[in-house]
Amino acid sequence: MGVDAVLYDKVRAVAWRDGVVRLLDQRVLPATLRYEECATAAEVAAAITAMVVRGAPAIGVTAAYGAVLAVSEAYRRAPTDWRAAARVDLAALRESRPTAVNLGWALDVMERVMETIGAGSPVAAVLAAARRLHDEDIAANRRMGALGAALLPPQARVLTHCNTGALATGGYGTALGVVRAAAATGGIRMVYADETRPWLQGARLTAWELVEEGLPVTVLADGAAAARLRAGDIAAVLVGADRIAANGDTANKIGTYGLAISARHHGVPFYVVAPVSTIDVATPDGHGIPIEERAEGEVLGCQGLTHSPAGARAWNPVFDVTPAALITALITERGVLPSPDAEGMARLLAQPTPV
């Protein structure tokens, strides 16, 4: 099957349009194609928290554009002290999603740019920096896609979790970028997409991206993944990451840890695909990764309908941590790191990014 190579350019999770941040509302896909426009940094922070946009790289890009709005507002209010005013909004952006390290990384980049700006309006400089960060994310995704595709056999069947495509990034995708790259040469027979409860990012978003591109996809109930792996025809499990500790332990969408255990039991390679901006060198191992928890109602019901009895409680962690020992390889834009550990991660981070 062919690949519509411009889908991720036509349908962007995040874009800068005429002075506002334009976000594709991922809460209502695939039933409705709806965009929200954020004119202030506070609106961007609220949209991130509400999961209008999600996926660590996409959140990072969105936060960068949110910083542009923060600087623009601050310069308008306090042209002689705009940095201090902007930092108030940047602090709110940092708190909008606690686990996705790309958010803080992107804001660190933007703050460093802010410190280099001289007299006059700073808006053009910070906007150029945000656009550059966006472009670099897409380039990194393409590089990871090519590296990951090289690890797959011809006509591979792969299993994915959550959504790691164009919707979760600046464009193209991380783990789903590997699928795109492999499919471009006819190398994908089937993508098994975990539904990914409770937000159904796999059933709604991954399936939508693949159907739109004419690629084969079969949606699995999360509980069916182990049985699918036992069938013996899955070439690899491909997942993304929201934060990777210095030793390779990886936080990703809830359910990833169990999937890694099952993949190891059945001898299926388990690949984590993520840019180096997802690596948090300040966190030694997975025990230090903060895990966001959301409302119980997201588990007790779905789409406005409650399916659990009154009085039932729910535990709703958004992420879990997969130990590095269960990861076959980490695929980044700087290369592939087999069996990641602290020493290997340090070597990876010391390498330059290919141009």
N, C-alpha and C positions, 0 to 999 in steps of 0.2 A: 504494500500500500504506500501511496505517496504521502508526503508531509507538507502541510501548508506552512512554509517556513516563515511567514510573516504574521501568523496568528498572534504571537507574543508581542508584535509591534502594533497590531490593530487593536488588541484588547490588553491594555496595560492596567495592572493593579494600582499603580500610582503614576501621576504625571503632573507637571507644572503647566498650567494653562492660564494665561492672561492675569497673572498676579494671584492666583489661588491654587491650592493643592486639590487636584481632582482624583478621587478615590473610587474605584469600582467596589460597590457594596457587596462583599462576599457572603454576607448573611442571607441573601435572598437568591443567590444563584443555585441551580440553573433556571429556576422558574422565571426570574425577572432580571433583566440587564439594567441596573440602575446605578447612577453615579451620585456621589455626594461631593460637594465643593466646600472646602474649608478655607475661610478667609482670615483666620487668626490661629496663632499657635495653640491657644486653648482648645479650639475646635479640633485641631489635629490630634492633640493629646486625648481628647474625649473619643475620637474616632478609633484611635489605636486601642484604648481600653475596651470599647464596645465591640471590637473585632470586625469593624467595617473593613479594615485591612489586617492581615495576619500573615505569619511566616516571617522568620527572623530577618532575612535580607530585605524583604519588602518593608518591614517596620523600620529598619535602619534608613532606607532611602526616604521613606515618608518623614521620619524624624529630621533628616537633613533639610528637606523642604520646609518642615515646620520651623526649623531654625531660621530660615530665610524670612518667614513671616514674623518671627519674634524680633529679628533685627530691624525689619522694616517698621514695625509698630514702635519699637523702642526709639529709633532715630526720629520718627515723627513726633513722639512725645518729649524726648529729651536728647536733642541733637548733640549736646556737649557731654553727655554721660550715658550714651546709648548702650554701652557694653554692660553696665551694671543692671540697667532695666531689662535687657535681653536675657541675662542670666536667670532672672526670676522665671521667665517662661521656659527656658531650657531645663530648669530644675523640675518643672511640672512634666515636661516631656519625658525626662528620665524615669519618672515614677509610673508612667502609663502602663508598662508591662515589665515585671521584674525579672523574668527569666531570660528573655531574648537579649543576649549580650551585644548583638549588632546595633541595638538602639543606642546604648552608651558609647560604643565605638564611633558611630556616625556623629554623635554630638561632640565627642572629643575632637574629631577632625574639624568640625565646624568652629569650635571654640579656638582651635589653633589658628585657623584662618582669620578669625575675628581679631586676634592679637596682632596680626601683621598689617592690618588696614590703617592707613594714615588719615589725613584730613579729608573732609567731604563725605558724601553719601557712601555707606558701606554696602548698600544693597546689591549692586552689580557684582561685587567681588564674592559675596557669600552665595549668590545665586549661581555664579559660575562654578564655585566649589561643589555645590549640591548636584549640579548637572554632571560634573566630572565624576563624582562619587557614583551616580546612577549609571553612567556609561561604563565605569570600571566594574561595577557589579555584573552587568551583562557580559562583558568580556571575560570575567572570571568564570561565569556560568558556562560559557561556550568552551572554555579551556577544560573545565571539569568534565563537561559532557564528552569531549573527545577522549580524555584519559579513561573515563569510566567505560565508554563503549568498547575500548580496546580490550577490556577485561572479560567481555561477554562472548560466548560462542555464537556462531551464526544461528539465526532463527530462535533466539532465546525466549524462554518464558521467564518473566521476572515478577516479583511480588513487591508492592510498595505499601507504605503506611502514611496516612495523612495526605497533605498536598504539598508537593515540593516543586511545582512547575512555575510557569510564568506568573501565576497569581500570587505565589509566595515570595517572589523575588522582584528585582528591577526588570526582569524579562528573561525568557528562555527556561530558567529553572536549574535546580541543583540535581537532586536524584532523578527528577523527571527530565532534566536536561540530558542525562545519560541516555534515557529512553529515546529522546528526540534525536540525539546524535546517532544512536544505533539504528533507529528506524530510517534515517536518511540513506542508509546503505542496505536497507532491506533486512536488518538484523533483529527485528522483534516479531515474534509469533504471537505472544499474548502478554498483556499486563494484567496481573491480578491485583486489584486495588482494595485494600482493607477499607471498610466503610468508615472506620475511625469515629466511634461514638465519643462524646455525645453530640458534637457539632457536625459530624458526617462530612468532614473535609474530603475524605476519599470518595465516598459515594456521590457527593455533590460536585466537588471542584475538580479532583483528578479525573473522574469519569467524564466531566464536561469538557475539560481541555483535550482529552484524548479523542472523544467522539467528534469534536469540532475539527480535529486534524485528520480524521479518518483512520485512526489507529485502533487496533483491537483492544478492548478492555472488558474484563469480567469483574464485577463487584463482589467482594466476599464479606459476609458477616465477620466481625473481628474474631469470633470464636471458631471460625472455620479455617483460619490461617494455618494452624498446626496440621490439620488433616490435609490441606493442600500441599504443605511441605512434605508430608509423609508419602504422598503419591509419587514422589521421586522425579518429577519432571521440571522442577523449578531450578533455573540456572543460578539465580542470585536474589537476595533480598536487598533492595535499595531504599535507604532512608536518608532524611536530612538531619539537621541538628539546630537547636536553638542556643545551646552553649556547650562548649567542649572545654573540660578542665585541662590543666597543664600536663596531666598524665594520660590523657586520651579518654577518660570517662566522659560520656556524652549524654546530655539532657535533650530529649526529643519528646514528641507527642506521646501522651500516656498510651501504653500498650506496646511501645517499642522494646522495652526491656523483655517482656514475655516473648515477643517475636524473636529477639536475639537468642534467647535460651532455646527456643524451638528450632531455630535455624542451626545452632551448634549441635543439638541432639541429632538432627537429621543430616548433618554434613553439608549444609548449604552455605555458600559464602554470604557473609553479612557485611555489606559495604555502607559506610557513612559518607555522604557527599556534602561538603560544606566549604565555604570560603574561609581563609585564615582569619577573617574578621570575626568569625564565630568562636575562635579560640580565646579563652580567658586565662592568660598566664598568671593572673593574680589569684586564681583559685587552684590550689594544688591538686585536688581530686574531687570526685563527684559529691562527696559529703558536704562540700561548701557551696554547692549550687542551690540558690533559692528556688523553691518549687511553688509556683503560683497555684492557688486554689480558687475555684469559682463557685457560684451559687449552687446549692443543692438542687434547685428546681431544674437545672439543665440535665440532671440525671433522672430525676423523678418524673419528668415529662418530656414532651417533644412537640415543637411547633404549636405551642399554646395548649396542648392537651396533657392532662396529668394522668399517668398510667399506673402510679403506685398509690397504695391506700394511705389515707390520712394517718399521720403518726409515724410513717416510715421515714427514716433518715437516709442521707446519701453522703458519700465521701467523693469529692470531685477535684482531685489533683489534675492539673492540665498537662503536666509533664512527668516523666520518670527518668531515671538515670541508668544507662546501660554501661556496665563496667568495661573498660578498655579490653579486658581479656576475652570478651565475647565478639570483638570487632575484627573481622578478617583484614580490612584495610580502611584507612581514611583517605578519601580522594579530595584533594584541594587543587586550586589553580597553580600551586607551586609544585605539585607532584603527588604521587601515590605513596602513602606510608603504610606498609604492611604491619600488622600486629602492633598498633601504636602503644607507646609507653612514654614515660617522661623524657628519656634520652632521645628517642626518635622524634618526639614533638619538638624538642629544643633544636635538633638539627633541621627539621622542616622549617621552623620559623626563621632560622638563620639564612635560608636560601632566598635569593631574589625572586620576585615574580617575573616569569617569562614575559617578554614584550612581543 
